[in-house]
Amino acid sequence: MGKPLPPANEEARLAALRSFDILDSAPEQGFDDLVVIAAGICAVPMASVSLIDRDRQWFKARLGLDDAETIRDTSFCAHAILTPQAITVVNDATQDARFSDNPLVMDEPGIRFYAGAPLVSQEGFALGTLCVIDKQPRQLEHFQLQALEALSRQVTHLLEMRRVSRALSLQLREREWYEQQLQHYQHELEQQNADLAEQTRTDPLTGLPNRRAFSVALATAIDKAMASGDGFAVAVLDVDHFKTVNDVHGHDEGDRVLAALSDLLKAQFAGRGMAARYGGEEFVILMPGTSLEEARLLCEYVRESVGLLSMGLPISVSIGLTGFRRGDAPDDLFKRADAALYEAKRNGRDRVSCG
């Protein structure tokens, strides 16, 4: 068995990995969703977000794999990080001198096929991979390799956003009144959720809150922002060329597209915001406690994820985004976001525009 050598920048790479404070952390829906999408696109039973520590590989998210970690010496991903500029593909591990006598090949889980797209940090360090695995030899199509590479970038975006969030939390903890403010905010949030629960109306097709529920939530967010000084962001999302989908494929297919998009928005913003169907093919998103740049990254992730939906036809979205400004009324926010949406459409669609 060919044991993987450490990269030449191993110590700096390990320091970069630890800066994310993610090893041995609890599961997170965002990472789990990307693993499920990768496995579905590549039509394989196993996939993972694997991070390479000094002596082990640890799975931040996994599908079809029992163990939470394995030793580094037997790790396919430890080989993959040695070429961070390209996906490592092993079509048949029994025919590859590096892996033919690997315990993971000879015993459970009986790996035959492996493809790993490196997770490269902003500083250029390969932290691990987003990988897909099968018990049968196989080859991936070009579009599957492209999708795996795109999803690996989304995993890296989640890691970077997580690191930024951690840095902000550390700064807040240095402030003497942080704990008191946090408790006060939690109380207000619980009260706001209780109020909204009584008034929420649900769109029957998508299961999302409807326009009325969003209007209530937006007014509440403005009141809170005026009192506390905390910011938030609002986005308007529109399905590109949706009329063509209805005209060419029928309204049932159009409804299927709206339902799939709604499921994606639910997964992305559950517990940390609100997505609602505003009308037709138009959706609105409320992102409390989020800067405009953080909101833009979230919207870019949504936009790219829509392009990866397995719908059988090309689907894209345009998104207009704006942040709260002191003195804004609900109509002010919506008009700016809507104007940004039309700018995104004028500039070619399938993009995020800020206003």
N, C-alpha and C positions, 0 to 999 in steps of 0.2 A: 504493500500500500504506500503510495506517495504522500507523505505527510506534508501539509501546506507550510511553506516558509512564511515567516512574518514579513510584511512590507518593510522597505528600507526606512520608512518614517513611522515605525510602529509605536514608539513612545509618544510622539506627538499625536498620532492617530488615537491612541487610547485616551490621552488627555482630552481630546476633542469629544470623544464618545462620552466620557464622564461629565463633560460640561452640560450635557442634555439632561442629566439626572433622571434617566429613564430605565436603567437596568433594574429588574425585579419590581417594576411598577405594576399597578393593577391594569387589567384589560381596559381598553378604550374603544368606543364604538367606531370612531373614525378609522383607526387602523384595522379593526375587524372587517369593516365594510370593504376596504381596499383589497384585503386578502380574498374575500368572497368574490369580488368583481374579477380579480386576476385569475382565479381558478375557473370561473365561469367562461371568461373569454378564451382561455387556453384549453378548456374542456379537460381538466385534470382533477383528480380527487384530493390532491394535497397542495397546500400553498402556505407560505409564512412570510412574516417580516422578521428577519433574522439579524441580530446584532452580534458582532464578533468581539468578545471580551478577550482578556489575556489568555485564558486557558479553556474557554468554553464558547459555544454559541448559544445565545438566549433568544427565545421567541417572544417578541412583543405581541404578535398576533399569529395564530396558527389555525389551519383547517385540515382535518384528517390526520393530525399528528398527536400522539398521546403525550410525549414528554415535553416539559416546559423548556428544557435545555439539553444539549449534548456536549461531549468533549470536543474541543477545537480540532484535535488531530484527525477526527473522522469527518469533519464538516466539509461539505461541498462548497458552502458559502465562503469558507476561509480561503479556498482557491479563487473564488470569483472576485474577491476584493483586491487580488493582485493585478487585475486588469480593470481598473475603475472606469475606463473610457468605453467599455463595451460589455454587452451581455455575454455571460458564459453559458454555453449550451452543450450539454452532454446528451446526445441522442440515444446511446446505449451504453450504460455504465459498465457492463460486462466486457465491452470491447475497448475500454479506455484504461490504459496502464495505471493512471492515477487512482482509479476507483474499483477496478475489477475484483480485488480482494478486500474491499472496504466492508467492515461489519454491517454498515447500513445497506449494503448491496447484497451481501451473502445471507444476512439474517433480516429480521424485521427492521424497517418497514418494507424491505425488498426493493430498493430504489433501482429503477432502470433509466428513467428519463429525468433530466434536471435542466432548468433554465433559471439563471439568477441575474437580475438587473441590479447593479451596485447602487447603494444609497450614498450619494456624495454630498458632503456638507458644503456650505458656502465657502469654507476655507480650502476645499479640495480634498478632504479626507474621506476615504471609503469606510463608512461605519458598519456596513453590513449589506444585506440585499433584500429585495422583494423577489422571492423565488417561487416557482411552480414545479411540482414533482408528480411523477406517475410511476406505477409499477410495471408499465409496459414501455418498450422502446417506441419512440415517436419523433416526429419533426413538427416544428411550429411553422405556420404560414407567416408571410412577411407582416401582415396586418396584426397578427397576434404578438409578434416581437415588438412592433411599434407600440401597441397598447401596453405591453408589460413595461416598456421603457417609460411611457408617459405616466403610468401608475406609480412607478418607482420615484418619479419626480414629485408626485403628490404626497407620497410617504415622507420624502425629505421636507416638503413644505410643512407638513404636520409637525415634524420634529423641530423645525426651526421656529414655528409659531409657539410650540410648547416651551422652547428655551426662552423666547422673549417673554412669555407669560410668567415663567419662573423668575426671571430677572426683575420684572415689575413687582412681583409678590415680595421678593427679598427687599426691594426698596421700600415698599409699604410697611413691611414689618419693622423697619428701623424707626418708623414714626411712633411716638409715644401713644398716640390716641388710636392707633390702627385697630386694635382689638375691639375697642368701644364702637368705632365706626362700622366695623364689619358686622357686629351684632345688631346694630341699629339698621343697617342695610338689609340684613337677613330678615328682620322683623317686618320691614316695609315690603320686601319682596313677597313674603308669605301672605301679607295682607292684600297685596296687589293680585296675587294668584287666586286668592279666595274670592275677591270681587269679580275678577274676570271669569271665574268658573261659573258664576251665576248668570253672566250675560253672553257667554260665548254661543255663537251660532255656527253650525257646521255645514260646509258645502256637501251636498249629498253625493256628488260624483267623486270627489277627491278625498273626502274625509278631513280636509283642512278647514280651519276657521274661515269664515267668509268676510266680506267687506265690512259689515257692521262690527264684527268682533275686532277686526284690525283697527278700525277707527277708535274704538274704546281703548284698546291697548296703546295706540299712538298718543292719544290725549293724556293717558296716565303717564306715559314715558316723558312727555313734555313737562308735566307738572313736577315730576321727580327731578328732572334735569334742572329746572328753574330753582328748585329748593336746595339741591345738593351740589350743583355745578358739574355733575357727571355727564359725560357726553354719550351719544348713541348715533347709530347710522340707520338709514332707510334705503332700501333698494327696490326698484321696480323691474321685474323680469318678464320678458315677452318671448313666446316661441316663434322663431323665425319661419316665415312662409307657411304659417299654420293654415291659412285658407287653402293653399295648394294641397296640403295633406287631406283636408276634408273633401275638396273637390275631386282629387284623383283617387284617393283610397277610401273615402266614405267617412261619415261621422262616427261610426263605431271605432274605426281606426284612430280618428282624432281623439275620441274619448280615452282610448287605450294609451295614447301618448301623454295626455294630461294626467292620467292616473299614475303612470310610471314616473313622470316628473314630480308629482306630489309626493310619492314614496321617497324619492331622493331628498327632497326638501325636508320632509319629516325627519329622516335619519340625520341630516346635517345640522338642523337647528333645534332638535328636541332638547329641552332643558337649558338651552343657552340663547334663546331668542324666540321669534315667532315668524312662521311663514303662513301666508293666507292666500286664498284665491280671490283676486280683486274683481274678476269678471272675464268671461271668454277664455282666451289663452294667456291672460295677464295675471301675474302673481306679485305679491308684495312681501318684503322681508323686513322685520324689525330686529336690529342687533344692539341690545342694551350694553352699556359699559364697553363699547368698542370704538376704537379710533378709526378714522377714515382709511388709513393704510391697512389696518387689521381687517376691516370690512372688505376692502378691495381684494385682499388675498383670499378671504372666504368666498367671495363671489367668483374669483377666477377658478377656484377649486370646483365650485358648483358648475360653472360653464364647461370646464374640461370634463367633468364627470358626466354631464348630459351627453356629450359627444361619444361617450363609451357605453351608453345604454344599449342593451341588446334588443332593439326594436324592429330590426329588419328593414329599416329605412333611415336615411340620414336625418338626424335631429340636432338642431343647435338653438341656442338662446342668445338674445341680446339683453344686457343688464345696464340700467341707469342707477347711479349710486350718489347719495349725498349724506352729509353729516349735519347734526343739529347745530343751529346757531342761536344764541340767546335772543329771544324775542320772536322766534319762529312760531307760527300757527301751523296746525296740521296741513292746511292747504299749501303753505309755503314749502314745506318739506316735499310733499308729493309733487308739486309743480317742478321743483328743481330736479328731483329724481326722474320725473317723466321727460323733462327736456334733455337730461343726460342720456336717457334711453333712446330718444330720437337721434341724438348725435351718434350713438353707437350704431344705429341702423344706417344712417347716412354714410358712415365710414366703412361700411361693408358687412355689418351684422357679425354675429358670433364673437362678441367682444364686450368688455366692461368699460363703461365711460363714467367719469366722476363729474359732478356738477355742484 
